[in-house]
């Protein structure tokens, strides 16, 4: 009997990829906090995860290298963040305190996903080896 990793892990691997992408977006915002005219970007994680879940349910896969990979065309939830502070005069919309808090929250959620995936792998290993 073959083990289906898609069924065993569910949407969690895609969630980890999205959290890593979200960390890159937030880090880019922090790095550009002093860049005039820079517009803070954000990611709607819920929309991106829902899109990944829909993609997983559709079960699309490329059967030939000449086919388009339509999975990459789905919504990734990325866009500009609505500023929560008045314009400082240089057009930059990054609020460093908000970005740091979002980065910390995203980091904690990523670590929770890593721990969950580790537990899943340990469970699968135990099932394969019979608990030895």
C-alpha positions in Angstrom: 0.0 0.0 0.0 1.5 3.3 -1.1 1.5 6.3 1.2 0.0 9.5 -0.3 2.0 12.4 1.1 -0.6 14.8 -0.3 -3.3 13.2 1.8 -1.0 12.8 4.8 0.2 16.5 4.9 -2.8 18.2 3.4 -2.5 21.9 2.8 0.3 22.4 5.3 3.3 22.3 2.9 1.6 25.0 0.7 1.0 27.0 3.9 4.6 26.9 4.8 5.6 28.1 1.3 3.1 31.0 1.6 4.4 31.9 5.1 8.0 32.0 3.7 6.8 34.2 0.9 5.0 36.4 3.3 8.2 36.7 5.4 10.1 37.9 2.3 7.4 40.5 1.5 7.5 41.9 5.1 11.3 41.8 5.2 11.3 43.8 1.9 9.0 46.4 3.5 11.3 46.7 6.5 14.4 47.0 4.2 12.7 49.8 2.3 11.4 51.7 5.2 13.5 54.8 4.3 13.1 54.6 0.6 11.1 57.6 -0.7 8.0 56.6 -2.6 8.1 53.0 -1.6 4.6 51.5 -1.1 4.3 48.8 1.5 3.3 45.4 0.2 1.2 42.8 2.0 -0.2 39.4 1.5 -3.7 38.2 2.4 -2.7 34.9 3.8 -6.2 33.6 4.0 -6.9 34.3 0.3 -3.6 32.7 -0.7 -4.2 29.6 1.3 -7.8 29.3 0.1 -6.4 29.5 -3.5 -3.8 26.8 -2.7 -6.5 24.6 -1.2 -8.7 25.0 -4.3 -5.7 24.2 -6.5 -5.0 21.1 -4.4 -8.7 19.9 -4.7 -8.6 20.5 -8.5 -5.7 18.1 -8.7 -4.3 19.7 -11.8 -0.9 18.5 -12.9 1.2 18.8 -16.0 1.4 15.6 -18.0 3.7 17.1 -20.6 6.5 19.7 -20.3 4.8 21.8 -23.0 1.6 22.3 -21.0 1.1 25.5 -19.1 1.3 25.2 -15.3 -2.1 26.8 -14.4 -1.4 26.3 -10.7 1.0 29.2 -10.7 -1.7 31.5 -12.1 -3.9 31.4 -9.1 -4.2 34.3 -6.7 -1.3 34.5 -4.3 -2.9 37.2 -2.1 -0.1 39.7 -2.7 -0.9 43.4 -3.1 -0.3 46.8 -1.6 -1.1 47.4 2.0 -3.5 50.2 3.0 -1.4 52.7 5.0 -2.5 53.2 8.6 -0.5 56.4 9.1 -0.6 59.8 7.5 1.9 60.5 4.6 5.2 61.6 6.0 5.9 63.7 2.9 8.1 61.3 1.0 5.4 58.9 -0.2 6.6 55.9 1.8 3.8 53.9 3.4 5.9 51.5 5.6 5.2 51.5 9.3 8.2 49.8 10.7 6.5 48.9 14.1 3.6 47.2 12.3 6.0 45.4 9.9 8.1 44.1 12.8 5.0 42.8 14.6 3.7 41.1 11.5 7.1 39.5 10.9 7.2 38.2 14.5 3.6 36.8 14.2 4.4 35.2 10.8 7.6 33.7 12.2 5.7 32.1 15.1 3.1 30.7 12.8 5.8 29.3 10.5 7.5 27.6 13.5 4.1 26.1 14.5 3.7 24.7 11.0 7.2 23.3 11.2 6.4 21.6 14.5 3.2 20.2 13.0 4.9 18.8 10.0 7.6 17.2 12.2 4.9 15.5 14.2 3.3 14.2 11.0 6.6 12.9 9.7 7.3 11.2 13.0 3.8 9.6 12.9 4.4 8.3 9.4 7.8 7.0 10.3 6.3 5.2 13.3 3.6 3.7 11.1 6.2 2.5 8.6 8.6 1.0 11.1 6.0 -0.2 13.5 7.1 2.0 16.4 10.7 0.9 16.5 
